[in-house]
Amino acid sequence: MRLDPRFAEAHHGYALFLAARGRPEEALAEIERARALDAGSFLVGADSSWFFYLARRYDEAIEQARRTLDLARIDGASMTVRDRGGFLWACQVILLAEQERGDDRAALAAAQQRARWLQAPRPADLRSYWTYRQLHTPESSAPWVRAWPAIELGEVDRAIDLLLEGCRDRAGMMTPFLRVDPLYDPLRSDPRFGELLRCANLADAA
């Protein structure tokens, strides 16, 4: 950022670091700088919504994610693979934030939208959505990807096993966010969650 203050990806990466370290307001300010420099990036927009989610500001997370989806509808024809990932991530943020707000109907609508884009069967309810994801996620996928449905389905032991596998293999892209992501709240009371934090060198993090 010192070399090139207008390099959006540097601000984006620094925002990820700040969010992982539990500094949500600084992370949101930094991702806003990245968004101002690269207003057309679906991934930056989606991550902006995710930072609101990590800060447990769910209404704002949903609002920002919907703006990203609206942008995709306007400019969908020119979407790159990276942009498409941002679009799907925005759907996921809405799903997770709506679940945290207790609005299962809105969460299901987001799950159905995501399934449609992936050309997957339309889920009838959230449990069938997560069950489908669990059954159709390849074993070759990163452990944290396989852990996600397990968490949502209440399979705590399986989820922690997978997260530990990812941490030990240094294959867990989401491992730095263990302390701050609401997704992991159902695991925090398990005694092995402390082992997971120690594996990730996060046990003493602020």
Sequence and secondary structure as in RCSB ss.txt:
>XXXX:A:sequence
MRLDPRFAEAHHGYALFLAARGRPEEALAEIERARALDAGSFLVGADSSWFFYLARRYDEAIEQARRTLDLARID
GASMTVRDRGGFLWACQVILLAEQERGDDRAALAAAQQRARWLQAPRPADLRSYWTYRQLHTPESSAPWVRAWPA
IELGEVDRAIDLLLEGCRDRAGMMTPFLRVDPLYDPLRSDPRFGELLRCANLADAA
>XXXX:A:secstr
  S TT HHHHHHHHHHHHHTT HHHHHHHHHHHHHH TT HHHHHHHHHHHHHTT HHHHHHHHHHHHHHHHHH
GGG  HHHHHHHHHHHHHHHHHHHHHT HHHHHHHHHHHHHHTT    SSHHHHHHHHHHHS TTS HHHHHHHH
HHTT HHHHHHHHHHHHHTT  TTGGGTTT GGGGGGTTSTHHHHHHHHTT TT  
